[in-house]
Amino acid sequence: MNWDRVEGNWQQFKGKLREKWGELTDDDIDVIDGRREQLQGKIQERYGKQRDEAERDVDDWLKTLH
């Protein structure tokens, strides 16, 4: 799956996002608003990860979506 599809259907993917990254708050998810860079930044912030680690996590998550 590509990010354009996630961004275009953001409301549908919010639940899957919460399943994967439970430490993200509703406010975080509202701020992210379908933007990949914002998601990666929030993952870095909440989970204390490096940028490349957060990018890999998002890539891996995308691969699991159908």
N, C-alpha and C positions, 0 to 999 in steps of 0.2 A: 504494500500500500504506500502511496505517496502522501506527503504532508498536505498537499492541496486538498485532498479529500477530507482529511481530518479537519483542516481549517474551515472548509465549507460546511461541514456537519458537526461543528463544535459542540452543540447541545447534546448530540447523541454520544459523543466520545467522553464527555465529562465523567460519567460513571466508571468507564474503563480506566480513566486517568486516576480516579480516586482509589480504585482497586490496586493499581500498581504503586502509586505514591500516596499512601494514606496520611502522611504528615503534611501534605499540602492542604491549606485551608480553603474554604469556599471563597474567601476574599482573594487568595492567591490565584485560584482558578478563574475568577472574574477578571483579574488583572492580566492573566495570560491571554485570554480571549482568542485562543486559536493560533497564537504566534509562537512558533517553534523556539525562537531565541529567548522569549520570555519564560517558556517552560524550562529550558535548559538553565537559565539563570536562577529560577526558583528552586530547581533540584539542587543546584550548587549551594544555594543559601540554606535550605532546610536540611540537607543531608551532608553538608561539608565536603562535597566532592569537587574535584578539579574540573575545569571546562571540558577537557577531552573525555573524561569519565562520564560526565553528564550527557555529552553528545552521543556516546556509545549506548548509554542507557536508553535514550530516546530512539535511536536507530533500532535497537533490539526490541523495544516496545512496538514500534511500527511493524516489524516483521511478524508479530504475533496477532495483529489485527486482520480481520477478514472482511 
